[in-house]
Amino acid sequence: MLVSSFVADDLALLVDRNGKQYLVRLRPGGEFHFHQGIVLHDGIIGQDQGVCVETTKGNLVWAYRPRMYDYLMEMPRNSAIIYPKDIAFLLMWGDIFPGARVFEAGVGSGALAIALLRAIGPTGSLITYEARADMIETAIRNGLGLLGETPNWTIRQRDVYEGIDDGPFDRIVLDLPDPGRLAPHTAAALAPGGIICSYVPNVSQVEATVAAYRSGGLFVEIETYETLYRPWRFRGQSSRPVHHMVAHTGFLTIARRGRERPPEAE
């Protein structure tokens, strides 16, 4: 589907000549003030993506619709988010598909939930458990900011370590300090062959998670990954990686729901 022109209340990503980006919600008569001058919202509303406007100081700014990446990096947050490079890996290796019934625990500021909702589409469903009311409020507000109303997203304020009551699920995604502690609950809530993905920052947490997933043989094909992100820069005759890369942010452990081991033959 072709994207229509900008309208009032759209998000616009403003990019200046130096490549610096600014996320703006367009309002009739609105103004965006920054060091290069003032951008009038009315000069963007009604125009197509890529429109070039001039600030009050005579500087040029281009306007585009933000990618999900742009929104996640700029949205308000009251906690660290799972970095987009890890979310992208999780969506692929976790095989998050349109129409999937997905469970999430630990909503944070909503970055992962937004990506999951985009991936499962309107025919899928996302159930989220989060213990903190302030996290829920921020995540809902951020979700509305990019996706609008999401009737297929249910958030429950509760401690996931007490159990999961809404299964079965095709996929389970955990952003918690001790995902291995949930192994019995997640195994019971996953459909046979379903996939669990957990995200933790420290290797000791990974070791505990993998040991818990192996216990009892309920999870198989257990794999852990770390993603590294290194952009390159091309300027004139110079081609080189940027000086600073995004290296370690966390570990993703992915496993498939197996079956209980059969009793030993007598």
C-alpha positions in Angstrom: 0.0 0.0 0.0 1.4 3.4 -1.0 1.8 5.8 1.9 -0.4 8.9 1.7 0.7 12.5 2.2 1.3 13.9 5.7 -1.8 14.9 7.6 -2.4 16.5 11.0 -1.4 14.3 13.9 1.1 12.3 11.8 4.6 11.7 13.1 7.3 13.2 11.0 11.0 12.6 11.1 12.9 15.8 10.3 16.4 15.4 9.0 18.8 18.3 8.7 21.7 18.7 6.3 24.0 17.0 8.8 21.8 14.0 9.1 20.6 14.8 12.6 17.1 13.6 13.2 14.1 15.0 15.1 10.8 13.3 15.8 7.8 15.7 15.6 4.0 15.3 15.9 2.4 17.5 13.2 -0.2 20.0 14.4 -2.0 22.7 12.3 -0.2 26.0 13.0 2.5 24.1 15.0 6.2 25.0 15.1 9.3 23.0 15.7 12.1 25.1 17.3 15.8 24.0 17.2 19.2 25.5 16.7 18.8 25.8 12.9 15.6 27.8 13.2 11.9 27.1 13.2 10.1 24.6 11.0 6.4 25.3 10.4 4.3 22.2 10.5 1.9 23.7 7.9 4.8 23.5 5.4 4.8 19.7 5.8 1.1 18.8 6.3 -0.4 17.9 2.9 3.0 17.2 1.4 4.5 13.8 0.4 7.4 12.2 2.2 10.8 13.7 1.4 9.5 17.2 1.2 12.2 19.7 1.7 11.3 22.8 3.8 13.3 25.8 4.8 13.7 27.0 8.4 13.3 30.6 9.5 17.2 30.8 9.4 17.3 29.6 5.8 18.5 26.0 6.6 17.0 23.0 4.8 15.2 20.2 6.5 13.7 17.1 4.9 10.6 15.3 6.3 9.9 11.6 6.2 7.7 9.1 8.1 9.7 7.6 10.9 10.6 3.9 10.8 9.7 1.9 13.8 13.5 2.0 14.6 13.4 5.8 14.7 10.3 5.9 16.9 11.7 3.3 19.4 14.9 5.2 19.8 13.2 8.6 20.4 10.0 7.7 22.3 9.7 8.5 26.1 11.0 5.8 28.4 11.3 5.1 32.1 13.5 2.1 31.6 16.1 0.8 29.2 14.6 -0.8 26.1 15.6 -3.9 24.2 17.8 -2.5 21.5 16.3 -2.6 18.0 19.2 -4.9 16.8 18.1 -7.5 19.4 14.4 -7.0 18.6 15.0 -7.6 14.9 17.0 -10.8 15.7 14.3 -12.0 18.1 11.5 -11.5 15.6 13.3 -13.6 13.0 14.8 -16.4 15.2 11.7 -16.5 17.4 9.6 -16.8 14.2 7.0 -14.2 15.2 4.3 -14.5 12.5 1.1 -12.8 11.5 -1.8 -14.2 13.5 0.4 -15.6 16.3 -0.8 -15.7 19.9 2.1 -14.3 21.8 2.8 -13.9 25.6 5.2 -11.2 26.9 6.4 -10.6 30.4 8.2 -7.4 31.4 6.8 -4.6 29.2 9.4 -1.9 30.1 8.7 1.2 28.0 6.9 -0.9 25.3 9.5 -1.2 22.6 9.3 -5.0 22.3 5.5 -5.0 22.6 5.3 -2.5 19.7 7.5 -4.7 17.5 5.5 -7.8 18.4 2.2 -6.1 17.6 3.5 -4.9 14.2 4.7 -8.5 13.5 1.6 -10.4 14.5 -0.8 -8.0 12.8 -4.5 -7.5 13.6 -5.3 -11.2 13.5 -2.8 -12.0 16.2 -3.0 -11.4 19.9 -0.5 -10.2 22.5 -0.9 -10.8 26.2 1.5 -8.9 28.5 2.1 -9.3 32.2 3.8 -6.4 34.0 4.0 -5.8 37.8 4.5 -2.1 37.7 1.7 0.3 37.0 4.0 3.1 35.8 5.6 0.8 33.2 2.2 -0.2 31.9 1.1 3.5 31.6 4.3 4.4 29.6 4.1 1.3 27.4 0.4 2.0 26.5 1.2 5.6 25.7 4.1 4.7 23.5 2.1 2.0 21.7 -0.7 4.5 21.0 1.9 7.0 19.7 3.0 4.7 16.8 0.3 2.1 16.3 -2.9 3.8 17.5 -5.5 1.7 19.1 -4.5 -2.0 19.5 -7.6 -4.0 20.6 -5.5 -7.2 20.2 -3.2 -6.2 23.1 -4.1 -7.1 26.6 -2.0 -6.0 29.6 -2.4 -7.5 33.0 -0.8 -6.0 36.1 0.5 -9.0 37.9 3.6 -10.9 38.9 4.4 -13.4 36.2 6.4 -15.6 38.6 3.1 -16.5 40.2 2.0 -18.3 37.0 0.5 -17.8 33.5 -3.2 -18.2 33.2 -3.9 -17.2 29.6 -2.4 -20.0 27.5 -1.8 -21.8 25.3 0.5 -19.6 23.2 2.4 -20.0 20.0 5.3 -17.9 21.3 6.5 -16.6 24.7 8.9 -13.6 25.0 10.5 -12.8 28.4 12.4 -9.6 29.4 13.0 -10.5 33.0 16.0 -11.0 35.3 15.4 -14.7 35.9 13.5 -16.3 33.0 14.7 -19.8 34.0 12.6 -19.5 37.1 9.6 -19.5 34.9 10.4 -22.6 33.0 7.6 -24.8 34.5 5.0 -22.1 33.9 6.2 -21.3 30.3 6.4 -24.9 29.4 2.8 -25.4 30.5 1.6 -22.3 28.6 3.3 -23.0 25.3 1.7 -25.1 22.6 3.7 -28.2 21.6 6.5 -27.0 19.3 6.0 -23.4 20.4 9.1 -21.1 20.8 10.3 -19.2 23.9 12.6 -16.3 23.7 14.3 -14.7 26.7 16.5 -11.6 27.0 19.0 -11.0 29.8 22.1 -8.7 30.0 24.5 -11.0 32.0 26.1 -14.3 31.1 25.4 -15.7 34.6 21.7 -15.1 33.9 22.1 -17.0 30.6 23.8 -19.9 32.3 20.9 -20.2 34.8 18.3 -19.9 32.1 19.8 -22.6 29.9 20.2 -25.0 32.9 16.5 -24.4 33.8 15.4 -25.0 30.2 17.4 -28.2 30.0 16.0 -29.5 33.2 13.2 -32.1 32.6 13.7 -32.1 28.9 10.7 -29.8 28.3 12.7 -27.4 26.1 14.9 -28.5 23.1 17.0 -26.8 20.5 18.2 -24.3 23.1 20.4 -21.6 21.5 21.9 -18.4 22.8 23.0 -15.4 20.7 24.6 -12.0 21.0 24.2 -9.5 18.2 26.7 -6.8 17.3 25.9 -3.7 15.2 28.6 -1.8 13.3 27.6 0.9 10.7 30.0 2.0 7.9 30.6 5.5 6.7 31.3 6.5 3.1 32.6 10.0 2.6 34.4 11.0 -0.6 37.2 8.5 -1.0 37.0 7.3 2.6 35.2 4.1 3.4 35.4 2.8 6.9 33.4 1.6 9.9 32.3 4.2 12.4 34.5 4.6 15.4 31.8 3.6 17.9 29.7 0.4 17.4 26.9 -1.0 19.4 28.4 -4.2 20.8 27.0 -6.1 23.8 23.5 -5.1 24.9 22.2 -8.5 26.0 21.9 -12.2 25.3 18.9 -13.8 23.5 18.2 -17.4 24.4 15.7 -19.2 22.2 14.3 -22.7 22.7 11.4 -24.9 21.4 8.8 -26.6 23.6 9.5 -30.3 23.6 7.6 -33.1 25.2 8.1 -34.8 28.6 10.6 -37.6 28.6 8.8 -41.0 28.5 9.2 -43.1 31.6 12.2 -45.6 31.5 11.2 -49.0 30.2 11.2 -51.6 33.0 
